[in-house]
Amino acid sequence: VEEVKRYEAKRKVMAALSVTVVDKLRSDPQSPWYEKVILPHEMKRKSNHIISQTSLADSIGLLLGKLPPDEFDLKEIEGSAKRMGQLLINYWSALKEIFPEAFQIPEDYTIQKTIGCYVFHKVFPHVYTLCKESNDFSKETMKSFLSEMFNAFLESTGLVVDSEFWNRWAGDPLATGTGMKTVNKLANLFIDCLPLQA
């Protein structure tokens, strides 16, 4: 019973942290998620809205459990959320530079929809580890690791990962599927293509 209570308490804290991180992402003008998140109380969807707060927060919750607990203190939600928010702004800004068309018209691509968020938030802890090894969490360093990953993916699968890979209508089935099976398959393929060390 105590273990269940501890697990539930940790789950609630992680959920609160995830939502706080989403708030940072959606309210920072430097963020690719700026003004793109639909909040639960918003009845009317605005034209720039592309994902719900719940979907984005749930996908962030996935990566929180995979990061070193001593580096993101769950007791210090505001500080941890600020740090995680900045890391994810760098990460998604790197992706935006790699796939400019997909971020320019996000409603036509899946990269900023639920599937893209889940895939890239599963990849993030591995990119984080590489950045930690190189002691550099900048957008440029993340972009370098991601570019290496996409090049290795091309070599191993023959698939070019460009904006059109994420196209809602004509993209690759791995990027347009909706189930967790597809998400896990694509995320694992990407993870396998990351460099083993920085």
C-alpha positions, 0 to 999 in steps of 0.5 A: 500500500505504501509503495502504491501511495509513493507511486501515485504521489510521484505520478502526480508530481510528474504530471504537474511538472509536465504541464508546467513544462508545456506552459513554458513551451507555449508562452515563450516567443522563442519556442516552436510551440509558442501559442500553438497549444490548446488549453483544456478550458479553451472551447474554440480552437484557434487557427494556430492551435495544433496540439492539446496541452494534455497530448503534449504534457503526456508525451513530456511525461514519457521522457521525464521518467527516462532522465537522471532523477538527480538532475531534475528534482521533482521536489523543485518543480519550478526550477526543473520545469524551467530547465526542461523547458529551455532544453526542449526549446533548444531541441524543438528549435533544432528540429525546426531548422532541420524541417522548416517546411513542416514547422511553417505549415504545422497543420499539414505535417505530423511532426508537431502533432501527437505522433511527432511529439511522442516519437521525439520525446522518446528520442530526447533522453538519448540526445540528452545523454549525448549532450551531457557527454559533450557538456553542451546542450545548445540547439546547434549541438542537438541539431548535429546529433539529430542530423547524424541520426537522420543520415544514419537512418537514411543509410540503414532504411533508404528513407529520406527524413525531410519535411515530406516524410512528416506530410499528413497525406503523402508522408511515410506510414511510420510518420502518419500512423496513429498507434503507439506501436507505430510511435515505438517502431519509429522512435526505436529506429531513430534511437538505433541510428544515434551515435553511440557516444558524443 
